[in-house]
């Protein structure tokens, strides 16, 4: 009997999908949970066409990553309290 995919966490869905590669239902559920492109944050390229780093874009991406890590750490701390 299949689990109720709607109640599984993303991590559980991924594990199930990897173990049951013929079953597309967990992939459908995972896809439905993703952030729509209209809400996604898009960043510029990190390097120019000639391979030269674009320092401003790198700085912006690094700051976004730092903020995301801080949010995740805060959420983790809040859930452990």
N, C-alpha and C positions, 0 to 999 in steps of 0.2 A: 504494500500500500504506500502511495506517495505521501510525503508530508504536505502540510498546508504551506505553500511557498510564501504566501502573503505574511505569515507570522514569523518567518525565519529572518535572521539578521543577514546583512549583505555577505558577511564572512561565511555564514552557514550556507547561503545560496551558492557562493562560489565553490565551496567544498563539494556540495552536492552536484553541481554542474560538472566539475572535474571528474567526479566518480561515475557520473551517468551521462556521458557525452552525447548519447543518442536522444536525450530528453531536452527539448528546447524551452519548455515551460519555465524553468528557473531563470533562464536567460531573458525571457520576456519580462519577468518580474523585476530583475535587476535593471533592465533597460528602462522600465517605466519609472524607476526611482531616481534616475539620473537628473542632474540639473539641466533644464532646457537651455539651448544655445542662447536664447534671448536673455537669460539671467547669468550666463557665464561671463567671466572676465577674460578678455583677450589681451595678450601682451605682444609687443613688437618683437621682431627677430633679435636674437642675441648677437648675431654677426651680420656684417654687410655681405653682398654677393662675392666680394673678393676675399672674404674670410677675416676681415678686420673686425675686432670686437666693437660693439656699440655700447659704450660704457653707461650711458644714461638708461638704456633698456635693461642692462644687467643690474644696475642699481635698483630700478623699479621692481624687477622680478625678485631680487634678493629681499627687499623690504616686504613684499607680499608674502614670500615664504616665511620670513620671520614672524609676521603677524599671524599667519595660519598656524604655525607651531605654537605660538603663545595662546591662541584660541583653543587649540586642542589640549594643551597642558592645563589650561584653566578649566575646561570642561571635565577633564579627567579628575582634577582635584575636587571639583564640585560634586562629582558623582561618588567620590570616595568619602565625602564628609557625611 
